[in-house]
Amino acid sequence: MTRTVDSAPEVQVASGRLRGRMERGVAAFLGIPYAAPPFGARRMRPPEPPVRWEGERSATDYGPTCPKGDVGPESAALFPEVVIPGEECLNLNVWTPDPRGSGLPVLVWIHGGMFTKGAGSVVGYRGDSFARDGVVCVTINYRLGAEGFLHLDDGTANLGLLDQIAALEWVQGNIAAFGGDPGKVTVAGQSAGAMSVVTLMAMPGARGMFRHAVAQSGAVGQTLTAETAEDVASRLAESLGVAPTREAFGEVPVARLARAASALVEEFQTASDPAKWDSLPFAPVVDGDTLPDHPLDALSRGAGSGVRLLAGWNRDDTRIGLVPTGMIDLVTEPALSVVVGALGAPDGTVERYRAARPGASSGDLLAAVTTDCFIRVPAIRVAEARLEGGEADTWMYRFDHESPSFAGRLGAAHAVELPYVFDLLDEESNHALIGDEPPQAVADTAHGAWVRFVADGDPGWPRYNLTDRSTALIDEGITVVDDPGGAEREVWAGRRCGPPIDRRTA
């Protein structure tokens, strides 16, 4: 789509006037506050409306990022983080082909990062390719770790999700100023962002704010009960030497609290019991109010049935935590059996996976099993719950394109699809993950399917049902297969499974 816009485009939103910039042929407005700064008296409280400003506000640079813990070197190499100081961290970014246009479809992107890291300003989420193709793209920040997901049974819960809802409310009230149609909003995310997307579909407070949803390598199996979340808060308080109250946590310096939350995630990640690996200490909580029921239960009763959903996984998702660290070569056959048993799989599971992968190492089999248990099956459970709840349009995909990184051993790992979905192959920070010469044909395929879904609500292949289980395998083209890996899927019958914790890259 080719349009002519001003070199310094301007728009008027509810809080005041904004001046953006031209970026790769589209208009970009960056660092726009969608809520008031969540500090001082507002710290660890529900989001409040943004503060109005006088005159024209510059929106040419990314705004502050939400507080988060330290990122390890392994993660930073593959997934560069952004840290921008400042209190106006509840902000968003908009890319549009023409702020003077109207009726354009809108994509709202929710970043991943185990609910403890990430930002909407990560360069890999730059929205100009979507805007180039006629989609208004919005990326958001939301509170992380204890600031966003601490649960104390005091009537305040799921602040990070409430931030996301506040951003969606802002979109509803302001996106027309950028040429977008508030009735054509798709909310999308990957990993923890995908978990957020599916949870939002079940939340009464988000009802009616989007008509399409995209969940990439993340579902809702890790949703916490109030009791579990309160135990997490107690453990965090003990580590900090404070009382487990909102007031006491609010007295802890922001940076110290973020580091303590990240340390608790690390503790869960490295637990000796593999069954704990599918638990996130900071995650959506079934609190009976903001999230009345477990999302799968709500979906099975028809919640979100009017929302069209595109959901899927990467064929080798959990290799992201095994290959870069070299752990994949350290997995022995006895260790594989112990982990598979701890995950609740029945006898014969390893043999079933090995039969489909002749010559696979124990590490390779562990990656296949955990990808299914932690990523693939939870996505399928969402589709099944929606079908149980009635007519609900759902499309499933599996991303199959293999990265050449780590001598080709990374495969189609967690997050490898992102540069292709965003069509940002020229962004050098992506090359550690996808190689220096990523094929444009894969981006044309993946990005094109996402644009079709955002614009028309149909990515271009058959809907998912329990008879055919049609799934699009995405590489340089699309191949539709019925129930790929069905024998392995059946291993997990009756188990909800949950997404992984990967302290490095999730």
C-alpha positions in Angstrom: 0.0 0.0 0.0 1.5 3.3 -1.1 0.3 6.6 0.6 1.8 10.0 0.9 2.0 11.4 4.5 3.8 14.3 6.1 7.4 14.1 7.0 6.4 15.0 10.6 2.9 13.5 10.9 0.6 14.8 13.6 -2.5 13.3 15.3 -4.9 14.4 18.0 -5.7 11.8 20.7 -7.7 12.2 23.9 -4.8 13.2 26.0 -3.4 15.8 23.6 -1.6 16.3 20.3 1.2 14.1 19.1 4.0 14.6 16.5 5.5 11.4 15.1 8.1 10.6 12.4 8.3 8.9 9.1 10.0 5.4 9.4 10.6 3.3 6.3 7.8 4.9 4.4 5.1 4.7 7.1 4.2 7.0 10.0 5.4 6.0 13.5 4.2 7.4 16.8 6.3 6.1 19.7 6.1 6.2 23.5 2.5 7.3 23.8 1.2 7.0 27.4 -2.0 4.9 27.6 -2.1 5.1 31.4 -0.6 7.2 34.2 2.8 6.3 35.6 2.4 3.3 38.0 4.6 4.7 40.7 4.2 6.6 44.0 0.6 6.3 45.2 -0.2 4.3 42.0 2.4 1.7 42.5 0.9 -1.9 42.5 -2.5 -0.5 41.9 -4.9 -0.8 38.9 -3.9 1.5 36.0 -5.4 5.0 35.8 -6.1 7.1 32.8 -3.1 8.9 31.2 -2.3 12.5 32.3 -3.2 15.1 29.7 -0.5 17.3 28.2 -0.6 20.8 26.8 0.6 21.7 23.3 2.3 19.2 21.1 4.0 16.1 22.5 6.9 14.5 20.6 6.3 10.8 19.8 9.5 10.2 17.8 11.3 8.0 20.4 10.4 4.9 22.4 9.2 5.6 25.9 10.4 4.1 29.2 10.3 0.3 29.7 8.6 -1.3 32.7 10.9 -2.5 35.5 12.4 -5.9 35.0 15.1 -8.1 36.3 18.6 -8.7 34.8 18.9 -10.7 31.6 21.5 -13.4 31.2 24.1 -13.2 28.4 22.7 -16.3 26.7 19.3 -14.6 26.4 20.7 -11.2 25.5 22.6 -12.7 22.5 19.5 -14.2 20.9 16.9 -11.8 22.3 18.4 -8.3 22.8 16.5 -6.5 25.6 15.7 -2.8 25.8 15.9 -0.8 29.0 14.8 2.8 28.9 14.5 4.6 32.3 11.6 6.7 33.3 8.2 6.5 35.0 5.9 6.8 32.0 6.4 3.1 31.3 2.8 2.2 30.5 3.1 3.4 26.9 2.5 2.0 23.4 3.8 2.6 19.8 1.8 2.9 16.6 2.8 2.4 13.0 0.3 3.4 10.4 0.3 3.7 6.6 -1.7 6.9 6.8 -3.0 8.7 9.9 -5.4 10.5 7.6 -6.9 7.3 6.4 -9.9 5.4 7.9 -11.2 1.9 8.4 -7.8 0.1 8.5 -7.4 -3.2 10.4 -5.5 -3.0 13.6 -2.9 -5.4 15.2 -2.2 -5.0 18.9 1.0 -6.9 19.8 1.7 -8.2 23.4 5.3 -9.1 24.0 6.5 -12.3 25.7 9.2 -12.8 28.3 7.9 -15.0 31.1 5.9 -12.0 32.5 9.2 -10.7 33.9 11.0 -9.2 30.9 10.5 -7.8 27.4 9.0 -4.5 26.1 7.0 -3.2 23.2 10.0 -1.3 22.0 12.1 -4.4 21.2 13.3 -3.8 17.7 12.1 -7.2 16.6 8.5 -6.0 17.1 8.9 -3.0 14.8 5.6 -2.6 13.1 6.5 -0.9 9.8 6.1 -4.0 7.6 2.5 -4.5 8.9 1.8 -0.8 8.2 3.4 -1.1 4.8 0.8 -3.8 4.1 -2.2 -1.8 5.2 -2.4 -2.7 8.9 -2.1 -0.3 11.8 0.3 -2.0 14.2 0.4 -1.2 17.9 3.0 -2.6 20.4 2.5 -2.2 24.2 4.3 -2.3 27.5 2.7 -3.8 30.6 3.9 -4.3 34.2 6.0 -7.3 34.8 7.1 -9.6 37.6 5.8 -8.6 41.1 4.8 -5.2 39.9 2.3 -6.7 37.5 1.4 -10.2 38.8 1.9 -10.3 42.5 -1.2 -11.8 44.2 -1.9 -11.1 47.9 -5.7 -11.9 48.2 -6.3 -8.2 49.0 -8.7 -7.4 46.2 -6.1 -6.4 43.7 -4.9 -8.9 41.1 -3.6 -9.4 37.6 -2.3 -5.8 37.2 -0.3 -6.7 34.1 -3.5 -8.0 32.4 -5.4 -4.9 33.6 -2.6 -2.8 31.9 -3.2 -4.8 28.7 -7.0 -4.1 28.9 -6.2 -0.4 29.5 -4.1 -0.4 26.3 -7.0 -2.0 24.4 -9.3 0.6 25.8 -7.0 3.3 24.6 -7.0 1.7 21.2 -10.8 1.7 21.1 -10.9 5.4 21.9 -8.0 6.6 19.9 -7.0 4.4 17.0 -9.3 6.1 14.5 -6.9 9.1 14.8 -4.3 6.9 13.1 -6.6 5.6 10.4 -7.5 2.4 12.3 -10.9 0.9 12.8 -11.7 0.1 16.4 -14.1 -2.5 15.2 -11.3 -4.4 13.4 -8.8 -5.0 16.2 -6.7 -8.2 16.4 -4.8 -8.8 19.6 -1.7 -11.0 19.2 1.3 -12.2 21.2 4.0 -14.9 21.5 5.0 -17.0 24.5 3.8 -15.0 27.6 2.2 -12.7 25.2 0.2 -15.6 23.7 -0.7 -16.7 27.2 -2.0 -13.2 27.8 -4.0 -13.2 24.6 -5.9 -16.4 25.5 -6.5 -15.2 29.0 -7.9 -11.9 27.7 -10.4 -14.0 25.7 -11.7 -15.3 29.0 -11.7 -12.0 30.9 -15.0 -10.1 31.3 -13.1 -6.8 31.3 -11.7 -7.4 27.8 -15.0 -8.5 26.2 -15.8 -6.7 23.0 -12.4 -5.1 22.6 -11.0 -7.3 19.8 -12.6 -9.5 17.1 -9.5 -11.6 16.2 -6.7 -13.1 18.3 -3.4 -14.7 17.5 -1.6 -17.0 20.1 2.0 -18.0 19.1 3.6 -20.7 21.2 1.7 -20.0 24.4 -1.6 -21.0 26.0 -3.1 -21.0 29.5 -1.9 -24.3 31.2 0.2 -22.4 33.7 -2.6 -20.2 35.0 -2.2 -19.9 38.8 -4.7 -20.6 41.5 -5.1 -17.9 44.2 -3.6 -20.3 46.7 -0.5 -21.0 44.6 0.0 -17.3 43.8 -0.3 -16.3 47.5 2.4 -18.9 48.3 4.6 -17.3 45.6 4.1 -13.9 47.3 5.0 -15.4 50.7 8.2 -16.8 49.3 9.1 -13.5 47.6 8.4 -11.6 50.8 10.7 -14.0 52.8 13.5 -13.5 50.3 13.2 -9.8 50.7 12.8 -9.8 54.5 9.4 -8.0 54.4 5.8 -8.7 55.3 3.7 -10.3 52.6 1.5 -7.2 52.2 1.1 -4.7 49.3 2.2 -1.9 51.5 5.4 -3.7 52.5 6.2 -4.7 48.9 5.5 -1.1 47.8 8.3 0.1 50.1 10.9 -2.1 48.4 12.9 -0.2 45.8 11.6 -1.0 42.3 14.9 -2.4 41.0 15.4 -4.6 44.0 11.9 -6.1 43.7 12.5 -6.8 40.0 15.7 -8.6 40.7 14.1 -10.7 43.5 11.2 -11.7 41.2 13.6 -12.8 38.5 15.6 -14.8 41.0 12.3 -16.6 42.0 11.7 -17.4 38.4 15.2 -18.9 38.2 14.5 -21.0 41.2 11.4 -22.4 39.6 13.2 -23.0 36.3 16.0 -25.0 37.9 13.8 -27.0 40.3 14.9 -30.6 40.7 11.3 -31.7 40.1 10.7 -31.5 36.3 6.9 -31.3 37.0 7.5 -27.8 38.3 9.1 -26.6 35.0 5.6 -25.8 33.6 4.9 -23.3 36.4 5.5 -19.6 36.2 5.6 -17.9 39.6 4.3 -14.7 38.0 1.4 -15.3 35.7 -2.4 -14.8 35.4 -4.2 -15.7 38.6 -7.8 -17.0 38.9 -8.8 -14.5 41.5 -12.6 -14.8 41.1 -13.0 -11.2 39.9 -10.7 -10.0 37.1 -10.3 -13.6 36.0 -13.3 -15.5 37.5 -12.5 -18.9 36.1 -9.6 -20.8 34.6 -9.5 -19.7 31.0 -10.0 -23.2 29.6 -13.2 -23.6 31.7 -14.4 -20.2 30.6 -13.7 -21.0 26.9 -15.5 -24.3 27.2 -18.6 -22.4 28.3 -18.4 -20.1 25.3 -16.3 -17.2 26.5 -14.6 -15.6 23.5 -16.6 -17.6 21.0 -17.2 -14.6 18.9 -13.5 -14.0 18.5 -11.7 -15.7 15.6 -8.5 -17.4 16.8 -5.2 -18.3 15.0 -3.1 -20.4 17.3 -0.1 -22.6 16.9 3.4 -23.5 17.9 6.9 -24.0 16.5 7.8 -27.6 15.7 10.9 -27.5 18.0 9.9 -24.9 20.5 11.8 -26.1 23.6 15.1 -26.6 21.7 15.6 -22.9 22.5 16.5 -23.9 26.1 18.5 -27.0 25.2 20.7 -26.2 22.2 22.3 -22.8 23.0 23.3 -24.1 26.5 24.6 -27.5 25.2 22.2 -29.2 27.6 20.7 -31.2 24.7 24.0 -33.3 24.6 23.9 -34.0 28.3 20.6 -35.8 28.4 21.0 -39.5 29.2 18.4 -42.2 28.5 17.7 -42.6 32.3 17.3 -38.8 32.7 14.9 -38.8 29.7 12.8 -41.5 31.3 12.7 -39.7 34.7 11.6 -36.4 33.1 9.0 -37.9 30.9 7.6 -39.8 33.9 7.6 -36.7 36.0 5.6 -34.9 33.4 2.8 -37.5 33.8 3.2 -39.2 30.5 2.2 -42.9 30.4 4.5 -45.9 30.0 5.7 -46.3 26.4 5.9 -42.5 25.7 9.6 -42.5 24.9 9.2 -45.5 22.6 6.3 -43.8 20.8 8.3 -40.6 20.2 11.4 -42.6 19.2 9.4 -44.6 16.6 8.6 -41.4 14.8 12.2 -40.2 15.0 14.7 -43.0 14.2 18.2 -42.2 15.3 17.1 -39.3 17.6 19.3 -38.7 20.6 17.9 -38.7 24.1 18.2 -34.9 24.1 16.3 -34.7 20.8 13.5 -36.8 22.2 13.4 -34.7 25.4 12.9 -31.6 23.1 10.1 -33.3 21.2 8.3 -34.4 24.4 8.6 -31.1 26.2 7.6 -29.1 23.1 4.4 -31.2 23.0 3.6 -31.1 26.7 4.5 -27.5 27.3 3.5 -25.8 24.0 1.7 -27.8 21.4 -0.9 -29.7 23.5 -1.9 -26.5 25.5 -2.6 -24.8 22.2 -4.7 -27.7 21.1 -6.5 -27.7 24.4 -7.6 -24.1 23.8 -9.0 -25.1 20.4 -10.8 -28.1 21.9 -12.3 -26.0 24.7 -13.5 -23.4 22.2 -15.2 -26.2 20.1 -16.7 -27.6 23.3 -18.2 -24.1 24.0 -20.0 -24.1 20.6 -19.2 -22.6 17.2 -15.9 -20.8 17.5 -13.7 -20.2 14.5 -10.2 -21.4 15.1 -7.2 -22.0 12.8 -4.1 -24.0 13.8 -0.6 -23.8 12.5 2.9 -25.3 13.1 5.9 -23.3 12.1 8.4 -25.7 10.6 11.2 -23.5 9.1 14.6 -24.5 10.7 17.1 -21.9 11.8 20.7 -22.5 10.6 22.0 -21.2 13.9 24.1 -23.5 16.2 25.2 -25.5 13.2 21.5 -26.1 12.2 20.7 -27.8 15.5 18.3 -25.1 16.8 15.6 -26.1 14.4 12.2 -24.4 14.4 12.7 -23.3 18.0 10.8 -20.9 20.2 10.6 -17.4 18.7 12.2 -18.4 15.4 9.0 -17.4 13.7 8.9 -13.8 14.9 11.3 -12.2 12.4 9.3 -13.9 9.6 5.9 -12.9 11.0 7.0 -9.3 11.4 8.9 -9.5 8.0 12.0 -8.0 9.6 14.7 -10.1 8.0 17.0 -7.1 7.5 17.1 -6.4 11.2 20.6 -7.5 12.2 19.6 -8.2 15.8 17.5 -11.1 14.5 20.4 -12.8 12.8 21.7 -14.6 15.8 18.4 -16.4 15.9 17.6 -17.0 12.2 21.0 -16.7 10.4 22.5 -14.1 8.2 20.6 -15.1 5.0 17.0 -15.9 6.1 14.8 -16.8 3.1 12.3 -14.1 2.1 9.9 -16.8 0.9 9.3 -17.8 4.6 8.5 -14.2 5.6 6.3 -13.8 2.6 4.4 -16.9 3.7 4.1 -16.3 7.4 3.7 -12.5 7.3 1.2 -12.8 4.4 -0.9 -15.3 6.4 -0.9 -13.0 9.5 -1.9 -9.9 7.4 -4.8 -11.9 5.8 -6.0 -13.0 9.2 -5.8 -9.5 10.7 -7.6 -8.0 7.7 -10.1 -10.7 6.9 -10.2 -13.1 9.8 -9.1 -16.0 7.6 -5.4 -17.0 7.2 -6.1 -19.1 4.1 -6.5 -22.7 5.2 -9.3 -24.8 6.7 -10.6 -24.2 10.2 -9.7 -26.6 12.9 -12.2 -29.3 14.0 -12.0 -32.5 16.0 -12.5 -34.7 13.0 -9.8 -33.5 10.7 -7.6 -31.4 13.0 -6.4 -29.5 9.9 -3.1 -27.7 10.6 -1.0 -25.5 8.4 2.7 -26.3 8.3 4.5 -23.1 7.6 7.8 -22.9 5.8 8.6 -21.4 2.4 5.0 -22.3 1.6 2.0 -23.7 3.4 1.2 -27.4 3.5 -2.1 -28.4 5.2 -1.9 -31.7 7.2 -4.6 -33.4 9.2 -3.6 -34.0 12.8 0.2 -33.9 12.4 1.9 -36.0 15.0 -1.4 -37.5 16.1 0.1 -40.5 17.8 2.2 -38.3 20.0 -0.8 -36.0 20.7 -2.8 -38.9 22.0 -0.1 -39.5 24.6 -1.3 -36.4 26.5 -5.0 -37.3 26.4 -6.6 -36.1 29.7 -3.7 -33.8 30.6 -3.9 -30.1 30.5 -0.1 -29.6 30.2 1.4 -26.2 30.5 3.9 -23.8 28.8 7.6 -24.0 29.6 9.7 -21.8 31.8 12.9 -21.0 30.0 14.9 -18.5 32.1 16.9 -17.5 29.0 14.5 -17.0 26.2 10.8 -17.6 27.0 
